[in-house]
Amino acid sequence: MKALLEVIARALVDHPDDVVVTEQENEEGILLTLKVNPDDCGKVIGKQGRTARSIRSVIRAAASGDDRKVVVEIE
């Protein structure tokens, strides 16, 4: 999941070297935290959060076979 999120985020931003994804596992599932350059924050979130919602949907669909909950947080 981490690699998929990195690929998606790097394709969207102007500063792909600043993309950092951290993964934390707990009893509830997996938390993926996405950090990007402050200039690229709007590109990752999108108008009214549509891009962020789409990213979360793709990651959730990719994780559906693992039977674990995946949460994507954007900083």
All heavy atoms as a GROMACS GRO file, in nm:
protein
  569
    1MET      N    1   0.081  -0.118   0.000
    1MET     CA    2   0.000   0.000   0.000
    1MET      C    3   0.086   0.126   0.000
    1MET      O    4   0.052   0.222  -0.064
    1MET     CB    5  -0.091   0.003   0.123
    1MET     CG    6  -0.192  -0.109   0.132
    1MET     SD    7  -0.292  -0.123  -0.014
    1MET     CE    8  -0.254  -0.290  -0.056
    2LYS      N    9   0.196   0.118   0.073
    2LYS     CA   10   0.285   0.234   0.083
    2LYS      C   11   0.340   0.271  -0.054
    2LYS      O   12   0.340   0.387  -0.093
    2LYS     CB   13   0.398   0.202   0.180
    2LYS     CG   14   0.496   0.313   0.200
    2LYS     CD   15   0.603   0.273   0.299
    2LYS     CE   16   0.708   0.382   0.310
    2LYS     NZ   17   0.812   0.349   0.404
    3ALA      N   18   0.385   0.171  -0.129
    3ALA     CA   19   0.442   0.197  -0.262
    3ALA      C   20   0.338   0.253  -0.358
    3ALA      O   21   0.367   0.344  -0.436
    3ALA     CB   22   0.503   0.069  -0.318
    4LEU      N   23   0.216   0.202  -0.350
    4LEU     CA   24   0.108   0.252  -0.437
    4LEU      C   25   0.078   0.397  -0.408
    4LEU      O   26   0.064   0.478  -0.500
    4LEU     CB   27  -0.017   0.166  -0.419
    4LEU     CG   28  -0.140   0.210  -0.497
    4LEU    CD1   29  -0.113   0.207  -0.647
    4LEU    CD2   30  -0.259   0.123  -0.462
    5LEU      N   31   0.071   0.433  -0.280
    5LEU     CA   32   0.045   0.571  -0.242
    5LEU      C   33   0.158   0.664  -0.289
    5LEU      O   34   0.132   0.774  -0.337
    5LEU     CB   35   0.024   0.584  -0.092
    5LEU     CG   36  -0.010   0.722  -0.038
    5LEU    CD1   37  -0.135   0.777  -0.104
    5LEU    CD2   38  -0.027   0.718   0.112
    6GLU      N   39   0.281   0.618  -0.278
    6GLU     CA   40   0.395   0.698  -0.325
    6GLU      C   41   0.387   0.723  -0.475
    6GLU      O   42   0.410   0.835  -0.521
    6GLU     CB   43   0.527   0.629  -0.292
    6GLU     CG   44   0.571   0.646  -0.150
    6GLU     CD   45   0.708   0.585  -0.126
    6GLU    OE1   46   0.786   0.569  -0.222
    6GLU    OE2   47   0.736   0.553  -0.010
    7VAL      N   48   0.354   0.621  -0.552
    7VAL     CA   49   0.346   0.635  -0.698
    7VAL      C   50   0.237   0.735  -0.736
    7VAL      O   51   0.257   0.822  -0.821
    7VAL     CB   52   0.320   0.498  -0.764
    7VAL    CG1   53   0.284   0.513  -0.909
    7VAL    CG2   54   0.442   0.409  -0.749
    8ILE      N   55   0.122   0.723  -0.672
    8ILE     CA   56   0.011   0.814  -0.702
    8ILE      C   57   0.048   0.958  -0.666
    8ILE      O   58   0.027   1.051  -0.744
    8ILE     CB   59  -0.117   0.770  -0.627
    8ILE    CG1   60  -0.167   0.638  -0.682
    8ILE    CG2   61  -0.226   0.877  -0.638
    8ILE    CD1   62  -0.278   0.575  -0.602
    9ALA      N   63   0.105   0.977  -0.548
    9ALA     CA   64   0.138   1.112  -0.502
    9ALA      C   65   0.247   1.175  -0.588
    9ALA      O   66   0.240   1.293  -0.622
    9ALA     CB   67   0.182   1.109  -0.356
   10ARG      N   68   0.350   1.098  -0.623
   10ARG     CA   69   0.459   1.153  -0.705
   10ARG      C   70   0.409   1.195  -0.843
   10ARG      O   71   0.463   1.288  -0.902
   10ARG     CB   72   0.571   1.051  -0.718
   10ARG     CG   73   0.651   1.034  -0.592
   10ARG     CD   74   0.759   0.928  -0.610
   10ARG     NE   75   0.818   0.891  -0.483
   10ARG     CZ   76   0.927   0.948  -0.434
   10ARG    NH1   77   0.989   1.041  -0.500
   10ARG    NH2   78   0.973   0.909  -0.316
   11ALA      N   79   0.308   1.129  -0.894
   11ALA     CA   80   0.254   1.165  -1.026
   11ALA      C   81   0.175   1.296  -1.020
   11ALA      O   82   0.163   1.365  -1.121
   11ALA     CB   83   0.164   1.053  -1.076
   12LEU      N   84   0.124   1.331  -0.904
   12LEU     CA   85   0.039   1.450  -0.892
   12LEU      C   86   0.115   1.579  -0.863
   12LEU      O   87   0.068   1.686  -0.899
   12LEU     CB   88  -0.063   1.430  -0.779
   12LEU     CG   89  -0.170   1.326  -0.803
   12LEU    CD1   90  -0.252   1.305  -0.676
   12LEU    CD2   91  -0.261   1.366  -0.918
   13VAL      N   92   0.230   1.571  -0.798
   13VAL     CA   93   0.296   1.690  -0.745
   13VAL      C   94   0.407   1.743  -0.837
   13VAL      O   95   0.453   1.673  -0.926
   13VAL     CB   96   0.355   1.662  -0.604
   13VAL    CG1   97   0.245   1.626  -0.508
   13VAL    CG2   98   0.459   1.553  -0.609
   14ASP      N   99   0.447   1.868  -0.811
   14ASP     CA  100   0.557   1.929  -0.885
   14ASP      C  101   0.693   1.895  -0.825
   14ASP      O  102   0.794   1.906  -0.892
   14ASP     CB  103   0.541   2.082  -0.887
   14ASP     CG  104   0.426   2.126  -0.974
   14ASP    OD1  105   0.390   2.053  -1.069
   14ASP    OD2  106   0.371   2.235  -0.949
   15HIS      N  107   0.696   1.860  -0.697
   15HIS     CA  108   0.820   1.826  -0.627
   15HIS      C  109   0.814   1.681  -0.579
   15HIS      O  110   0.793   1.655  -0.461
   15HIS     CB  111   0.839   1.919  -0.506
   15HIS     CG  112   0.834   2.064  -0.541
   15HIS    ND1  113   0.936   2.130  -0.604
   15HIS    CD2  114   0.735   2.157  -0.523
   15HIS    CE1  115   0.903   2.257  -0.623
   15HIS    NE2  116   0.780   2.275  -0.574
   16PRO      N  117   0.833   1.585  -0.670
   16PRO     CA  118   0.817   1.444  -0.633
   16PRO      C  119   0.921   1.394  -0.532
   16PRO      O  120   0.896   1.297  -0.461
   16PRO     CB  121   0.830   1.369  -0.765
   16PRO     CG  122   0.898   1.462  -0.857
   16PRO     CD  123   0.864   1.600  -0.812
   17ASP      N  124   1.035   1.462  -0.522
   17ASP     CA  125   1.137   1.419  -0.427
   17ASP      C  126   1.097   1.449  -0.282
   17ASP      O  127   1.153   1.391  -0.189
   17ASP     CB  128   1.272   1.485  -0.457
   17ASP     CG  129   1.327   1.441  -0.592
   17ASP    OD1  130   1.292   1.330  -0.636
   17ASP    OD2  131   1.403   1.518  -0.653
   18ASP      N  132   1.001   1.538  -0.263
   18ASP     CA  133   0.957   1.576  -0.128
   18ASP      C  134   0.845   1.487  -0.074
   18ASP      O  135   0.799   1.507   0.037
   18ASP     CB  136   0.911   1.722  -0.126
   18ASP     CG  137   1.026   1.818  -0.151
   18ASP    OD1  138   1.142   1.776  -0.139
   18ASP    OD2  139   0.999   1.935  -0.184
   19VAL      N  140   0.800   1.390  -0.154
   19VAL     CA  141   0.692   1.302  -0.110
   19VAL      C  142   0.747   1.200  -0.012
   19VAL      O  143   0.843   1.130  -0.040
   19VAL     CB  144   0.627   1.231  -0.231
   19VAL    CG1  145   0.528   1.126  -0.185
   19VAL    CG2  146   0.561   1.331  -0.322
   20VAL      N  147   0.683   1.193   0.106
   20VAL     CA  148   0.723   1.097   0.210
   20VAL      C  149   0.598   1.025   0.259
   20VAL      O  150   0.500   1.089   0.296
   20VAL     CB  151   0.792   1.168   0.328
   20VAL    CG1  152   0.826   1.068   0.438
   20VAL    CG2  153   0.915   1.242   0.282
   21VAL      N  154   0.602   0.894   0.256
   21VAL     CA  155   0.490   0.813   0.304
   21VAL      C  156   0.541   0.728   0.420
   21VAL      O  157   0.640   0.657   0.406
   21VAL     CB  158   0.432   0.723   0.193
   21VAL    CG1  159   0.320   0.637   0.248
   21VAL    CG2  160   0.382   0.807   0.077
   22THR      N  161   0.473   0.737   0.533
   22THR     CA  162   0.507   0.653   0.648
   22THR      C  163   0.391   0.558   0.674
   22THR      O  164   0.275   0.592   0.650
   22THR     CB  165   0.536   0.736   0.774
   22THR    OG1  166   0.422   0.817   0.803
   22THR    CG2  167   0.657   0.824   0.754
   23GLU      N  168   0.425   0.439   0.721
   23GLU     CA  169   0.325   0.336   0.745
   23GLU      C  170   0.333   0.290   0.890
   23GLU      O  171   0.441   0.260   0.940
   23GLU     CB  172   0.351   0.218   0.652
   23GLU     CG  173   0.255   0.106   0.664
   23GLU     CD  174   0.283  -0.004   0.563
   23GLU    OE1  175   0.386   0.000   0.496
   23GLU    OE2  176   0.198  -0.094   0.553
   24GLN      N  177   0.219   0.288   0.956
   24GLN     CA  178   0.212   0.241   1.094
   24GLN      C  179   0.102   0.136   1.103
   24GLN      O  180  -0.010   0.159   1.057
   24GLN     CB  181   0.179   0.355   1.190
   24GLN     CG  182   0.284   0.461   1.201
   24GLN     CD  183   0.240   0.574   1.292
   24GLN    OE1  184   0.122   0.595   1.315
   24GLN    NE2  185   0.337   0.647   1.344
   25GLU      N  186   0.136   0.023   1.161
   25GLU     CA  187   0.036  -0.083   1.180
   25GLU      C  188  -0.005  -0.088   1.326
   25GLU      O  189   0.078  -0.072   1.415
   25GLU     CB  190   0.094  -0.217   1.138
   25GLU     CG  191   0.114  -0.230   0.990
   25GLU     CD  192   0.146  -0.371   0.947
   25GLU    OE1  193   0.082  -0.465   1.000
   25GLU    OE2  194   0.236  -0.388   0.864
   26ASN      N  195  -0.135  -0.110   1.348
   26ASN     CA  196  -0.186  -0.129   1.483
   26ASN      C  197  -0.295  -0.235   1.478
   26ASN      O  198  -0.317  -0.296   1.374
   26ASN     CB  199  -0.235   0.004   1.544
   26ASN     CG  200  -0.340   0.071   1.460
   26ASN    OD1  201  -0.412   0.007   1.384
   26ASN    ND2  202  -0.350   0.202   1.472
   27GLU      N  203  -0.363  -0.257   1.589
   27GLU     CA  204  -0.464  -0.363   1.593
   27GLU      C  205  -0.584  -0.333   1.505
   27GLU      O  206  -0.655  -0.424   1.462
   27GLU     CB  207  -0.509  -0.388   1.737
   27GLU     CG  208  -0.573  -0.270   1.807
   27GLU     CD  209  -0.473  -0.173   1.869
   27GLU    OE1  210  -0.353  -0.204   1.873
   27GLU    OE2  211  -0.516  -0.065   1.910
   28GLU      N  212  -0.610  -0.207   1.475
   28GLU     CA  213  -0.724  -0.170   1.391
   28GLU      C  214  -0.695  -0.181   1.242
   28GLU      O  215  -0.785  -0.201   1.163
   28GLU     CB  216  -0.768  -0.028   1.423
   28GLU     CG  217  -0.820  -0.011   1.564
   28GLU     CD  218  -0.855   0.132   1.594
   28GLU    OE1  219  -0.856   0.216   1.501
   28GLU    OE2  220  -0.880   0.162   1.712
   29GLY      N  221  -0.570  -0.164   1.202
   29GLY     CA  222  -0.535  -0.171   1.061
   29GLY      C  223  -0.405  -0.099   1.032
   29GLY      O  224  -0.314  -0.100   1.113
   30ILE      N  225  -0.400  -0.033   0.918
   30ILE     CA  226  -0.279   0.035   0.874
   30ILE      C  227  -0.309   0.184   0.857
   30ILE      O  228  -0.410   0.222   0.797
   30ILE     CB  229  -0.230  -0.023   0.739
   30ILE    CG1  230  -0.199  -0.171   0.753
   30ILE    CG2  231  -0.107   0.052   0.690
   30ILE    CD1  232  -0.170  -0.239   0.622
   31LEU      N  233  -0.219   0.267   0.908
   31LEU     CA  234  -0.229   0.412   0.890
   31LEU      C  235  -0.116   0.455   0.798
   31LEU      O  236   0.002   0.436   0.829
   31LEU     CB  237  -0.217   0.485   1.024
   31LEU     CG  238  -0.206   0.637   1.017
   31LEU    CD1  239  -0.335   0.697   0.962
   31LEU    CD2  240  -0.175   0.695   1.153
   32LEU      N  241  -0.151   0.512   0.683
   32LEU     CA  242  -0.054   0.567   0.590
   32LEU      C  243  -0.059   0.718   0.600
   32LEU      O  244  -0.166   0.778   0.582
   32LEU     CB  245  -0.086   0.523   0.447
   32LEU     CG  246  -0.077   0.375   0.417
   32LEU    CD1  247  -0.128   0.346   0.277
   32LEU    CD2  248   0.065   0.326   0.431
   33THR      N  249   0.056   0.780   0.626
   33THR     CA  250   0.064   0.925   0.638
   33THR      C  251   0.142   0.978   0.519
   33THR      O  252   0.254   0.936   0.494
   33THR     CB  253   0.132   0.965   0.769
   33THR    OG1  254   0.064   0.904   0.877
   33THR    CG2  255   0.130   1.115   0.787
   34LEU      N  256   0.082   1.070   0.445
   34LEU     CA  257   0.143   1.129   0.326
   34LEU      C  258   0.185   1.271   0.357
   34LEU      O  259   0.103   1.352   0.399
   34LEU     CB  260   0.044   1.127   0.210
   34LEU     CG  261   0.084   1.199   0.082
   34LEU    CD1  262   0.206   1.133   0.019
   34LEU    CD2  263  -0.031   1.202  -0.016
   35LYS      N  264   0.313   1.300   0.336
   35LYS     CA  265   0.365   1.436   0.352
   35LYS      C  266   0.420   1.482   0.218
   35LYS      O  267   0.493   1.409   0.152
   35LYS     CB  268   0.477   1.439   0.456
   35LYS     CG  269   0.430   1.409   0.596
   35LYS     CD  270   0.543   1.419   0.695
   35LYS     CE  271   0.496   1.380   0.833
   35LYS     NZ  272   0.604   1.386   0.932
   36VAL      N  273   0.382   1.603   0.179
   36VAL     CA  274   0.428   1.660   0.053
   36VAL      C  275   0.480   1.801   0.078
   36VAL      O  276   0.459   1.858   0.186
   36VAL     CB  277   0.315   1.664  -0.054
   36VAL    CG1  278   0.273   1.524  -0.093
   36VAL    CG2  279   0.198   1.744  -0.008
   37ASN      N  280   0.543   1.858  -0.021
   37ASN     CA  281   0.588   1.996  -0.015
   37ASN      C  282   0.466   2.087   0.005
   37ASN      O  283   0.362   2.063  -0.055
   37ASN     CB  284   0.659   2.030  -0.147
   37ASN     CG  285   0.728   2.163  -0.145
   37ASN    OD1  286   0.671   2.264  -0.109
   37ASN    ND2  287   0.853   2.162  -0.184
   38PRO      N  288   0.477   2.189   0.089
   38PRO     CA  289   0.362   2.279   0.112
   38PRO      C  290   0.305   2.340  -0.016
   38PRO      O  291   0.185   2.368  -0.023
   38PRO     CB  292   0.418   2.387   0.203
   38PRO     CG  293   0.532   2.322   0.273
   38PRO     CD  294   0.590   2.223   0.174
   39ASP      N  295   0.388   2.359  -0.118
   39ASP     CA  296   0.339   2.413  -0.244
   39ASP      C  297   0.248   2.314  -0.318
   39ASP      O  298   0.166   2.354  -0.400
   39ASP     CB  299   0.456   2.450  -0.336
   39ASP     CG  300   0.541   2.563  -0.278
   39ASP    OD1  301   0.488   2.640  -0.196
   39ASP    OD2  302   0.660   2.572  -0.314
   40ASP      N  303   0.265   2.185  -0.292
   40ASP     CA  304   0.190   2.081  -0.361
   40ASP      C  305   0.068   2.032  -0.284
   40ASP      O  306  -0.005   1.946  -0.332
   40ASP     CB  307   0.280   1.959  -0.388
   40ASP     CG  308   0.392   1.992  -0.485
   40ASP    OD1  309   0.370   2.075  -0.574
   40ASP    OD2  310   0.500   1.932  -0.473
   41CYS      N  311   0.045   2.087  -0.169
   41CYS     CA  312  -0.065   2.040  -0.084
   41CYS      C  313  -0.200   2.052  -0.155
   41CYS      O  314  -0.283   1.962  -0.149
   41CYS     CB  315  -0.065   2.118   0.046
   41CYS     SG  316  -0.171   2.048   0.171
   42GLY      N  317  -0.222   2.160  -0.223
   42GLY     CA  318  -0.347   2.179  -0.296
   42GLY      C  319  -0.368   2.080  -0.408
   42GLY      O  320  -0.481   2.040  -0.436
   43LYS      N  321  -0.260   2.038  -0.471
   43LYS     CA  322  -0.272   1.941  -0.580
   43LYS      C  323  -0.311   1.803  -0.528
   43LYS      O  324  -0.380   1.729  -0.596
   43LYS     CB  325  -0.141   1.933  -0.657
   43LYS     CG  326  -0.112   2.058  -0.733
   43LYS     CD  327   0.013   2.046  -0.813
   43LYS     CE  328   0.034   2.178  -0.886
   43LYS     NZ  329   0.145   2.174  -0.976
   44VAL      N  330  -0.264   1.769  -0.410
   44VAL     CA  331  -0.296   1.638  -0.353
   44VAL      C  332  -0.437   1.637  -0.297
   44VAL      O  333  -0.508   1.537  -0.307
   44VAL     CB  334  -0.193   1.601  -0.244
   44VAL    CG1  335  -0.232   1.475  -0.172
   44VAL    CG2  336  -0.055   1.585  -0.304
   45ILE      N  337  -0.481   1.749  -0.242
   45ILE     CA  338  -0.616   1.755  -0.184
   45ILE      C  339  -0.721   1.775  -0.294
   45ILE      O  340  -0.823   1.711  -0.294
   45ILE     CB  341  -0.624   1.866  -0.078
   45ILE    CG1  342  -0.533   1.830   0.039
   45ILE    CG2  343  -0.766   1.886  -0.032
   45ILE    CD1  344  -0.517   1.937   0.142
   46GLY      N  345  -0.694   1.864  -0.388
   46GLY     CA  346  -0.787   1.888  -0.497
   46GLY      C  347  -0.902   1.979  -0.458
   46GLY      O  348  -0.916   2.018  -0.343
   47LYS      N  349  -0.984   2.012  -0.555
   47LYS     CA  350  -1.098   2.099  -0.530
   47LYS      C  351  -1.200   2.025  -0.445
   47LYS      O  352  -1.244   1.916  -0.480
   47LYS     CB  353  -1.163   2.143  -0.660
   47LYS     CG  354  -1.077   2.238  -0.739
   47LYS     CD  355  -1.150   2.288  -0.861
   47LYS     CE  356  -1.061   2.383  -0.937
   47LYS     NZ  357  -1.126   2.436  -1.056
   48GLN      N  358  -1.235   2.085  -0.332
   48GLN     CA  359  -1.331   2.030  -0.236
   48GLN      C  360  -1.291   1.890  -0.189
   48GLN      O  361  -1.376   1.809  -0.154
   48GLN     CB  362  -1.472   2.029  -0.294
   48GLN     CG  363  -1.523   2.167  -0.327
   48GLN     CD  364  -1.663   2.164  -0.386
   48GLN    OE1  365  -1.716   2.060  -0.418
   48GLN    NE2  366  -1.720   2.283  -0.401
   49GLY      N  367  -1.162   1.859  -0.194
   49GLY     CA  368  -1.113   1.731  -0.144
   49GLY      C  369  -1.137   1.613  -0.235
   49GLY      O  370  -1.124   1.498  -0.194
   50ARG      N  371  -1.169   1.639  -0.359
   50ARG     CA  372  -1.201   1.530  -0.451
   50ARG      C  373  -1.082   1.441  -0.481
   50ARG      O  374  -1.096   1.319  -0.487
   50ARG     CB  375  -1.258   1.586  -0.581
   50ARG     CG  376  -1.396   1.642  -0.564
   50ARG     CD  377  -1.453   1.691  -0.695
   50ARG     NE  378  -1.584   1.749  -0.671
   50ARG     CZ  379  -1.636   1.841  -0.747
   50ARG    NH1  380  -1.573   1.886  -0.852
   50ARG    NH2  381  -1.757   1.888  -0.719
   51THR      N  382  -0.965   1.500  -0.501
   51THR     CA  383  -0.847   1.420  -0.530
   51THR      C  384  -0.809   1.334  -0.410
   51THR      O  385  -0.779   1.216  -0.424
   51THR     CB  386  -0.729   1.510  -0.571
   51THR    OG1  387  -0.770   1.593  -0.681
   51THR    CG2  388  -0.609   1.428  -0.613
   52ALA      N  389  -0.813   1.393  -0.291
   52ALA     CA  390  -0.782   1.317  -0.169
   52ALA      C  391  -0.880   1.203  -0.150
   52ALA      O  392  -0.842   1.091  -0.113
   52ALA     CB  393  -0.784   1.410  -0.048
   53ARG      N  394  -1.007   1.228  -0.175
   53ARG     CA  395  -1.109   1.124  -0.163
   53ARG      C  396  -1.085   1.012  -0.263
   53ARG      O  397  -1.100   0.893  -0.231
   53ARG     CB  398  -1.247   1.186  -0.184
   53ARG     CG  399  -1.360   1.105  -0.130
   53ARG     CD  400  -1.494   1.179  -0.134
   53ARG     NE  401  -1.480   1.321  -0.104
   53ARG     CZ  402  -1.534   1.418  -0.180
   53ARG    NH1  403  -1.604   1.390  -0.286
   53ARG    NH2  404  -1.517   1.545  -0.147
   54SER      N  405  -1.042   1.047  -0.383
   54SER     CA  406  -1.013   0.947  -0.486
   54SER      C  407  -0.891   0.863  -0.448
   54SER      O  408  -0.892   0.741  -0.467
   54SER     CB  409  -0.988   1.014  -0.621
   54SER     OG  410  -1.103   1.083  -0.663
   55ILE      N  411  -0.789   0.928  -0.396
   55ILE     CA  412  -0.669   0.854  -0.351
   55ILE      C  413  -0.707   0.755  -0.242
   55ILE      O  414  -0.667   0.638  -0.245
   55ILE     CB  415  -0.561   0.952  -0.300
   55ILE    CG1  416  -0.505   1.034  -0.416
   55ILE    CG2  417  -0.450   0.878  -0.228
   55ILE    CD1  418  -0.414   1.148  -0.373
   56ARG      N  419  -0.786   0.799  -0.146
   56ARG     CA  420  -0.829   0.710  -0.037
   56ARG      C  421  -0.910   0.593  -0.090
   56ARG      O  422  -0.897   0.480  -0.043
   56ARG     CB  423  -0.909   0.789   0.066
   56ARG     CG  424  -0.824   0.884   0.146
   56ARG     CD  425  -0.905   0.956   0.253
   56ARG     NE  426  -0.819   1.044   0.331
   56ARG     CZ  427  -0.826   1.176   0.332
   56ARG    NH1  428  -0.918   1.238   0.260
   56ARG    NH2  429  -0.743   1.247   0.406
   57SER      N  430  -0.994   0.618  -0.190
   57SER     CA  431  -1.076   0.511  -0.247
   57SER      C  432  -0.991   0.407  -0.318
   57SER      O  433  -1.015   0.287  -0.304
   57SER     CB  434  -1.178   0.569  -0.346
   57SER     OG  435  -1.269   0.652  -0.281
   58VAL      N  436  -0.891   0.451  -0.392
   58VAL     CA  437  -0.803   0.359  -0.463
   58VAL      C  438  -0.723   0.274  -0.364
   58VAL      O  439  -0.712   0.152  -0.379
   58VAL     CB  440  -0.707   0.435  -0.558
   58VAL    CG1  441  -0.599   0.345  -0.612
   58VAL    CG2  442  -0.786   0.497  -0.672
   59ILE      N  443  -0.670   0.336  -0.260
   59ILE     CA  444  -0.593   0.262  -0.160
   59ILE      C  445  -0.683   0.164  -0.086
   59ILE      O  446  -0.646   0.049  -0.062
   59ILE     CB  447  -0.525   0.360  -0.060
   59ILE    CG1  448  -0.425   0.450  -0.133
   59ILE    CG2  449  -0.458   0.284   0.053
   59ILE    CD1  450  -0.309   0.378  -0.196
   60ARG      N  451  -0.803   0.206  -0.051
   60ARG     CA  452  -0.897   0.118   0.018
   60ARG      C  453  -0.935  -0.001  -0.070
   60ARG      O  454  -0.944  -0.115  -0.023
   60ARG     CB  455  -1.022   0.197   0.057
   60ARG     CG  456  -1.094   0.139   0.176
   60ARG     CD  457  -1.209   0.229   0.222
   60ARG     NE  458  -1.161   0.361   0.265
   60ARG     CZ  459  -1.206   0.476   0.217
   60ARG    NH1  460  -1.301   0.480   0.125
   60ARG    NH2  461  -1.158   0.591   0.261
   61ALA      N  462  -0.954   0.023  -0.200
   61ALA     CA  463  -0.988  -0.086  -0.292
   61ALA      C  464  -0.871  -0.183  -0.308
   61ALA      O  465  -0.891  -0.304  -0.316
   61ALA     CB  466  -1.028  -0.028  -0.428
   62ALA      N  467  -0.750  -0.131  -0.312
   62ALA     CA  468  -0.632  -0.217  -0.325
   62ALA      C  469  -0.611  -0.302  -0.200
   62ALA      O  470  -0.559  -0.413  -0.208
   62ALA     CB  471  -0.508  -0.132  -0.352
   63ALA      N  472  -0.654  -0.252  -0.085
   63ALA     CA  473  -0.636  -0.325   0.040
   63ALA      C  474  -0.754  -0.415   0.073
   63ALA      O  475  -0.751  -0.483   0.176
   63ALA     CB  476  -0.615  -0.226   0.153
   64SER      N  477  -0.855  -0.418  -0.009
   64SER     CA  478  -0.975  -0.495   0.024
   64SER      C  479  -0.948  -0.645   0.035
   64SER      O  480  -1.018  -0.715   0.107
   64SER     CB  481  -1.085  -0.468  -0.079
   64SER     OG  482  -1.046  -0.517  -0.205
   65GLY      N  483  -0.848  -0.696  -0.031
   65GLY     CA  484  -0.816  -0.838  -0.023
   65GLY      C  485  -0.745  -0.876   0.104
   65GLY      O  486  -0.739  -0.994   0.140
   66ASP      N  487  -0.690  -0.779   0.177
   66ASP     CA  488  -0.614  -0.807   0.299
   66ASP      C  489  -0.703  -0.816   0.424
   66ASP      O  490  -0.656  -0.856   0.529
   66ASP     CB  491  -0.509  -0.698   0.324
   66ASP     CG  492  -0.399  -0.701   0.220
   66ASP    OD1  493  -0.387  -0.802   0.150
   66ASP    OD2  494  -0.325  -0.601   0.211
   67ASP      N  495  -0.828  -0.780   0.413
   67ASP     CA  496  -0.920  -0.779   0.527
   67ASP      C  497  -0.871  -0.691   0.642
   67ASP      O  498  -0.899  -0.717   0.758
   67ASP     CB  499  -0.948  -0.920   0.579
   67ASP     CG  500  -1.024  -1.003   0.478
   67ASP    OD1  501  -1.101  -0.943   0.401
   67ASP    OD2  502  -1.006  -1.126   0.475
   68ARG      N  503  -0.795  -0.588   0.608
   68ARG     CA  504  -0.750  -0.491   0.710
   68ARG      C  505  -0.795  -0.353   0.666
   68ARG      O  506  -0.801  -0.323   0.548
   68ARG     CB  507  -0.597  -0.492   0.723
   68ARG     CG  508  -0.545  -0.618   0.786
   68ARG     CD  509  -0.399  -0.606   0.817
   68ARG     NE  510  -0.322  -0.602   0.692
   68ARG     CZ  511  -0.192  -0.590   0.688
   68ARG    NH1  512  -0.122  -0.582   0.797
   68ARG    NH2  513  -0.129  -0.586   0.573
   69LYS      N  514  -0.825  -0.269   0.763
   69LYS     CA  515  -0.867  -0.133   0.736
   69LYS      C  516  -0.742  -0.048   0.709
   69LYS      O  517  -0.645  -0.055   0.781
   69LYS     CB  518  -0.943  -0.077   0.855
   69LYS     CG  519  -0.996   0.060   0.834
   69LYS     CD  520  -1.076   0.107   0.954
   69LYS     CE  521  -1.126   0.247   0.931
   69LYS     NZ  522  -1.196   0.299   1.049
   70VAL      N  523  -0.747   0.031   0.601
   70VAL     CA  524  -0.637   0.120   0.567
   70VAL      C  525  -0.688   0.263   0.570
   70VAL      O  526  -0.789   0.295   0.508
   70VAL     CB  527  -0.580   0.088   0.426
   70VAL    CG1  528  -0.470   0.184   0.390
   70VAL    CG2  529  -0.530  -0.055   0.421
   71VAL      N  530  -0.617   0.349   0.644
   71VAL     CA  531  -0.653   0.489   0.657
   71VAL      C  532  -0.541   0.572   0.597
   71VAL      O  533  -0.423   0.550   0.629
   71VAL     CB  534  -0.675   0.528   0.805
   71VAL    CG1  535  -0.706   0.675   0.818
   71VAL    CG2  536  -0.786   0.444   0.865
   72VAL      N  537  -0.575   0.667   0.511
   72VAL     CA  538  -0.476   0.757   0.450
   72VAL      C  539  -0.495   0.894   0.510
   72VAL      O  540  -0.603   0.953   0.504
   72VAL     CB  541  -0.490   0.764   0.297
   72VAL    CG1  542  -0.391   0.862   0.238
   72VAL    CG2  543  -0.473   0.626   0.236
   73GLU      N  544  -0.388   0.946   0.569
   73GLU     CA  545  -0.389   1.080   0.629
   73GLU      C  546  -0.293   1.168   0.551
   73GLU      O  547  -0.179   1.129   0.524
   73GLU     CB  548  -0.344   1.069   0.775
   73GLU     CG  549  -0.354   1.197   0.851
   73GLU     CD  550  -0.315   1.175   0.996
   73GLU    OE1  551  -0.395   1.119   1.071
   73GLU    OE2  552  -0.201   1.214   1.032
   74ILE      N  553  -0.337   1.287   0.514
   74ILE     CA  554  -0.255   1.380   0.438
   74ILE      C  555  -0.215   1.497   0.526
   74ILE      O  556  -0.302   1.561   0.585
   74ILE     CB  557  -0.329   1.431   0.313
   74ILE    CG1  558  -0.368   1.313   0.223
   74ILE    CG2  559  -0.246   1.532   0.236
   74ILE    CD1  560  -0.462   1.348   0.111
   75GLU      N  561  -0.085   1.522   0.536
   75GLU     CA  562  -0.035   1.632   0.618
   75GLU      C  563   0.016   1.743   0.531
   75GLU      O  564   0.072   1.723   0.428
   75GLU     CB  565   0.077   1.585   0.710
   75GLU     CG  566   0.030   1.490   0.816
   75GLU     CD  567   0.140   1.454   0.913
   75GLU    OE1  568   0.252   1.504   0.900
   75GLU    OE2  569   0.110   1.374   1.002
   0.00000   0.00000   0.00000
